[in-house]
């Protein structure tokens, strides 16, 4: 099963544990206002590649990945589950750590065909990095153009399948930095025993010029980058929510 690939990165250091070989897939239904990869949105385009071809490139620098592995990001990886299954099955045969960096938007328990594929994908997946854009349903829809119901359910599914989960959240001034919602996010993810890490990332404007070159209006024009020092405070708010949930469940 070929994958529609946007690009490859040989030495990723922020895409899971260790040094990673990162596969950027093409195609995403989300339209996040702060997305810095709008060139990955289209479901067409990219380069068709075989899983074996990708593993061949991984093995060229295999010595660098001893504490890392392969991460598939995007775009949205779960839009191409058959490719993921084939790639990760081959990777596990070679004892390669596998990670999906996803928004979770494709997850849907009501889609029997998709869920059958998830049942085959999860056993060959070591880690899922799940980017929760906003915990509030209405604000999530406003920010991304998509609902978050199935995304939050995906967290529950990952725990059911005993797949390690890292949560990522981008803090955007005036949009995703409200302490009320940050604590609510923490309270929600605090229930999961498979939660292994929390990455709170500052919004940046580096993608704005890419929008200009593609002729796409940038929705957050004028919004300043997030102060990295403030991000530390915001992460603490989420951690407080996690702690509150776990104390209640103790």
C-alpha positions, 0 to 999 in steps of 0.5 A: 500500500503506497502512501501519499507523502509530502516530505521526509525529514531525516533528523527530527528531534521534537517528534517523539522520543530520541532522534526520529525519521519523520514522514510527513503525509499529504492530506488533512481535513482540519483547517487550524487557524495557526497551521504552519503546513497549509501545503499539506492540506490537499488530499491530492499531490505529494509523492506516492511511496512504498513503505519499503522505500521509506524504511530503506531511507531510514536504514541509511542513518540507522545508527542515529535512531537507536533511541528514536524511531519513525514518526508519521505526521502530516497532514493527517496520518490517520487519513491513510490507515492502510499505509500506516499499517503496512509501514508500521508492520514492517517497522516492528519486524525490525524492532523500530519504535513507531509513533503517529503524530495526529489530530485524531480527526479521522477517528470515528467508532461508527465507521466499521471499516475504519475501526477494523483498520485501527484494530490492526494499526494499534498493535504495531503502534508504540506511541500516539502524539495527539494534538488537542487544539481546544477542549471546548466543542464550539471553540474547537469548531471555530478554530479548526473547522471541525468538531472535537467529539471524536478526537476526545473519544480517541483518547479513550480508545488509546487507553483501551488499547494500552497505547502510550499517549502524549498530549500536545497543545498549542497556546495562542494568545487570546484564543487557546490561553484561557485558564478556564479551558486549560484547566478543563483540558488537564482535568479531561486528560488526567483520567487516562493512565496511558498519558505519558507526556504533555507538550505545551507549545507556544504559537509562532508566526513563522508560517505566515509567509507560507500562506502569502506564497500560497495565496491563502488568507492568514486568519491570525494575522496580527496575533503576536507570538506566544511569550515562551515564559508565559507558556510555562505558566499555562502548562502549570494550569493544565497540570493543575487540572490533571492533578485535580482529576487524579486526586478525585480518582485516587 
